[in-house]
């Protein structure tokens, strides 16, 4: 049995990588230099869009993978990242045919943070290693994963580049689909910020108006 386990072919996924970029140097030294990028079916770099929703929906139309990975340009995906993605997607597709959205850090259904990433802006590891996907209500935008067959799209009216992780989880929930946090460690090379920018509050008030029936 052990020999069979060693010889078993690890799961793989047909995935596309999509990012919105406004800084070629950051993209080149972070996401584009990730060892597993070459394993993606295609890599779509979206430039010049006013919002994450518009950029990512254009990326969906241009890409061909069944699994759609949306990552910040300042993210570094380790060499085995796509293997970890496949290891989560394969059993999840069997246990929950209604999964639609995945992420690497988020808020569980009992309102607790969950995930495992390193944040350079905070200079620390967030979360800790875990083994199985965890159901969630909201996901951080650092890395998001959509299943193309779920036919979800991002809200292009949500302004700029904040809250689209929460929004896509709520869109999925509204359609009877589920979201999960998966164990797929990555590095977020963010510089951090001392104050939330005005764009954050524009998105915040939009979310309050759109989802007032569901929000606490």
N, C-alpha and C positions, 0 to 999 in steps of 0.2 A: 504494500500500500504506500509506503514511503517513497519507493522508487517511482510509482505511478504519479505521486504528487510532484516529485521533482521533474518528471518528464512532461507534465501537463503544460500546454501552451498558455501563457498568461493572457488575460483578456485584453483586447484592443478596442479602440473606438475610432470612428471616422469623424474627425473633428476639424473645425475651422477656427482660426484665431482672428479676432477682430479687436481693433483698438482705435480710439480717437486721439489724434496726436496734434500738438501745437508746438512741439520742440523736438527737432530732428536729432539733436545731440543726446537728449534724455532717452529717446526711443532707441537709438543705436546702442547706447551703453547699458540699457536695462532690458526691456522686453525683447528687442530684436536679437540680443546676445544670449538669450536663454537657450540652453542646450537642446531642449525638446521642441523648439520652434520648427525645426526641420521635419519633425514627425507629423505636423499638421497637414491636412489636405491642401489648405491654402491659408495665406496670411493677408488679411485686408487691413490696410492703414487708411483711416478716414480723416481727411483734413478739411478745414474750413467750414465746419458745421457750427451752428449757433447753439445746439443743444445735444446732449447725449442721445436723446431719443431719435433725433433726425440722423445723427451719425451712425448709430447702431442699426437702425432700420435699413439704411442704405447698405450697411455691411451685411446684413442678413440677405438682402437681394443679390449681392455680388458673390456671396460665398456659396459653397456646395456641400459642406459637411452636414451630417445629421445632427451632430452635437456642436453647438455654437458656444465658443468660449470668448467672453468679453473681458479684457484686462486693461487696467490703466497702463499707460506708456512707461511708467516708472516701476513696474512690477518685474521681478526676476523669477522665472519659473525654473526650479531645479531640474536636473537631467531626468529624473524619474517621475516628474510631475504628471505627464500624460498617462503613465502606468497607474498612478494613484487615482487619477480620474476614471480610468477604465475599470479599476478594481471596485470603485463605488457605483458606477453606472450599471455594470453588468448584473449584480444581484438586485439592485434597486429596481431595474426594469422588470425583474421577475416578481418581486415582492409588492411593488406598487406601480401598476401600469399607468397611474394617474400622476406620476411625478412630471414636473414641467421645468422647475427652476432649481439650480444648485448654486452654492457659494462656499467660500472658505472661511467666512466669519459672519456671524449674525446673532439673532435673538431667538431663543427657543420658544416653544409654545407656552412654557411656564415663565417667560420673561427673564431668562438668564442668558448672559453672553456665552457663546460657544464658538470654538474654532481653534486654529493653531497657525499663527503667522509671525513673522518678525517685522517690526516697524522701526525703520531707522529714525524717523522723526521723534519717536518716543524712546528710542534706544533700548528697546526691550522686546522680549517675546510676549505676544498676547495669546492667552489661552494655554493649552497643553495638549499633548498627543491624545488622540482618541481613535477608536477602531471602526465604528459604524456610523453611517449617515444619521443625522439628528433632525427631526422635523422642526421647522421654524416658521416664524411669522414675518421676519424681515431679514434682509441680507445687506452686508456692506458691499459697496460697489467696486472694491479693489479687484475682485474677480467674480464674474457671474457666468453661469452656464445655463443655456436653454436647450431643450430638446426641440428640434425643428418641427417634428410632427405634432407638437402641442399647439403650434400655430399662434403663439403669443408674439406680440410686437410691443415696442416701447411707446409710451405716450409722448408724442412730439410737441404737445402743448406744455408739458412740464418744463419750466424754463431752465436753461443752462445745464449744469452738470452735478446736480445734487438730488438725493432722494429717489433716484430711479430704481435702486435696489429694493427699497420698500415698496415702491409703486408696482413693480413687476410681480412681486410676491402677492400683493393685494389683487392685482388683475388675475393672477392664477387662481387665487382663492375664490374669487367671484365666479369663476368658470368651473369650480369643483376640482381644481388641480392642486397639487401639493408642491411644497418647497422644502429643501433640505440643506443643511450644512454638512459638508463632506470633509474627511481627513485628507487634505491635499496641501501640505505646507508650501508656502512661498514667501518671498521677501518683498516688502513694500518699501521702496527707496524714497519715501516722502520726506520733505523738509519740515513737515509739521506746520502748524499755524497757532499764533497766540490768540487770535480773534476770528470768529466766524465771519466770512465775507458777506457783503450785501446780497450776492447771488444766492447764498444759502437761504437767506430769509425770504427771498422771492419764491424759491421752491417750497419752503416751509409753508407759507400762506396758501400757495396753490394746493398743496397736499391737504391742508386743513379743509379747504373748500370742497375738494373732490371726494374725500373719504370721511367726511364728518360723521357718517352713520357707523363706520367701523372703528374709528380711532378712539382710544381711551378718553 
